[in-house]
Amino acid sequence: MIQPVAAGIVAGITGFASSFALVIAGLHAVGASDAQASSGLLTLCFAVAVLCIVLARVYRMPISFAWSTPGAALLIAASATTQDFSAAVGAFAVCGLLIVLSGLWPALGRAITRIPKSIASAMLAGILFPICLAPVLAVTQIPALAIPVVVVWLVLFRLAPRWAVPAAMLVAAVGIGVSAGSGWLSSASTSLVPAFVFVPPQFDAFVIVSLGLPLFIVTMAGQNVPGFVVMSTFGYTVPPRPVLVASGAVTAVGALFGGHAVNLAAITAAITAGPDSHPDRSRRWIATFASGFVYIVFGLGAGFAVALISASPPILITAVAGLALLGALVGAVTSALEDAAQRIPAIATFLVTASGIVIVGIGSAFWGLLVGGLIMLVAASPWPRPHARA
């Protein structure tokens, strides 16, 4: 019993510490107040906890969940699209409903997985690229705070990769506390005790297209599909319908309180579903079950987390997030360029997405997909090609 519980604690700490700052920064980027960001983080923690506890217990499998980390990165990229958090919440809810529909109507899920991997990966890489530049910018702009963070991350990346990002976040937190002085907690704009804050959704068509649909795509293609694959590598056949319906429904409801998206975990799933969790595969569900309670504990600290992030220079928090997302960026770029015949459409998708352009109120992630898809169609068209001249 001790071994899987310990694995669950490690998974919970890793999942939360590696990206909670990115979630808060993302919610702030689309217009959330400190109270709404605190509510969003609290909601996500409780949503993950409920799914981990209930589904692990029902199916006796280590089915782990997490919030959508690429989705949180997308929120930062979507800051030029909307500063109306109610409109963002409407887009979150639409994303959740689409995930539910994917579970009930498998054709939709298959359609998402049939988006060329190079295009979907290039879009994700374009979303992540500006964030992964932040460590470089932070080192030049605030070296006293950023250099220790990067050095600690680099050392632990070599010695204990699993703890590199949590340790970097801890160093950043210490630096923020020292630089902000003793009054940052008392001057926090919201209570340190988190509370669920209802946010009435607004369904803005432009925000849904530029935020809701890309959030659905990156959550499905970047999180749910890898989550199923990770579980299968450890010999578990996860039932897709209940997983997608449950996570989509929780996302749709959680959106009303500021949470952006919940999905299958991949990295933490490898911790709870692997042999280090327990030699007996039938006992590994306990690790996921235990990780759910870890998320509840961390959720109760959401107010403190938001106060900490609000006291920080924004570039420092984005820098920590960039370090956490370097592996995801490498994976996305590798997948985008894997097929030589699709490299030009993939690069076009990457460049348009990374540009951050907004056209007719629609953000760059949508335009990146559109441009890449059009170039791929033209390249594959049966139009006659000019003959090379001698």
ABEGO torsion letter per residue (X at the ends): XAAAAAAAAAAAAAAAAAAAAAAAAAAAAAGBBAAAAAAAAAAAAAAAAAAAAAAAAAAGBBBBBBBBAAAAAAAAAAAAABABAAAAAAAAAAAAAAAAAAAABAAAAAAAAABBAAAAAAAAAAAAAAAAAAAAAAAAABAAAAAAAAAAAAAAAAABAAAAAAAAAAAAAAAAAAAAEAAAAAABABBABBBBBBBBBBBBAAAAAAAAAAAAAAAAAAAAAAAAAAAAAAGBBBBAAAAAAAAAAAAAAAAAAGBABBBBBAAAAAAAABAAABABAAAAAAAAAAAAAAAAAAAAAAAAAAAAAAABBAAAAAAAAAAAAAAAAAAAAAAAAABAAAAAAAAAAAAAAAAGBBBGGBBAAAAAAAAAAAAAAAAABABBBBBBBX
